[in-house]
Amino acid sequence: GKTHLNVVVIGHVDSGKSTTTGHLIYQCGGIDKRTIEKFEKEAAELGKGSFKYAWVLDKLKAERERGITIDIALWKFETPRYYVTVIDAPGHRDFIKNM
């Protein structure tokens, strides 16, 4: 069977964790181009066009408006060889307790 691969992304606040993780998920086929284009349009409308990949994981309205991850985000997808689970952890010290 397929190998399970677990990825946890941690780092300092505003270091690009959610953006990098969202881009990784997109590049690995875990989310389709149409969805990314929808996020890009929504992000541009809020003046946050560069946040399109972060929005894959930052689902809460408050997260999107503030541009930060508040709670851990979990995303699962498959590649031909792996079952992948990605966890994006909040970097802001006020939300570390949410992990």
N, C-alpha and C positions, 0 to 999 in steps of 0.2 A: 504493500500500500504506500500511500504518500507519507512523507515525513512532515511532522508538525513543526512549524517554525514560529516562535514567539519573539516579537520585537517590542521592547519598551523604550520609548524616547523620553529622555530626561535632559534638563539643561536649565540655564539661567533664563529669567524672564526676558522676553523679546529677542531670544537668540535664534528664532526661526524654526522651532520644533514642529509646530503644526503645519507650517508651509512645506517643510522638507518631507514630513510624513505624508501629507496629502499628495505631494508630487510623486513620492515613491509608490503610493497606492495606485495612482493614475498610470504611471509608467509600467507597473506590473499587471495592469488590466483589471484592477479591483474596482474601478469606476469608469464609466464610459465618457467619451468626448462630449456628448450632448449635455450631460450633467455638469461637467466642468465649464462648458460654455454658459450654462444657466447661472452657475455661481459667479462667473466672470462678469456677466451682465448685472447681477444683483450687487456685487461688490463695487462695480463702477458707479452704479447709481448712488451709493453711499460714499463715493470718493475713496474707496479702498480697493481699487482694481488689482493691486498686487496680492490681495488676500484670498484670491480664488482657490488656491490649493488648501490654505488653512481652513476654509469653510467646509471642506470635505468632513472634517472632524469637529469643528466648532459649530455645533448645531443649535445651541441655545441662542435666542435672540440677543440676550445680554452679552454673550461672548462675541457675537458678530459686531454689535454696536461699539463695544469697548475695545475690540481687537485683542482680547486675551482669552486663554483657556481657563475656565473656572473649575470644571470637573474632569476626571479622567475620561478620555474618549477611547472607545473600543471599536475596532473595525476588523472584520474577518473576510477573507477572500481566498480563492484557490488559484494556483498556477498549475501547469501540467505536472509538476513534480512535488509541489508543497501545498499544505493547508497552512495559511498564514494568519496569525492574530497579531494585530498592531495595537499597542496601547500608547496614547499620547498623554503624558502627565502635565499638570499645570506647573508653570515655573514661578508664578507670582506667589510670594510667601504667604499672602492672606488665604490662599486656596490649597496649600500643601496638605492641610488637614483633610481635604476631600479625597486624597489618595487612599 
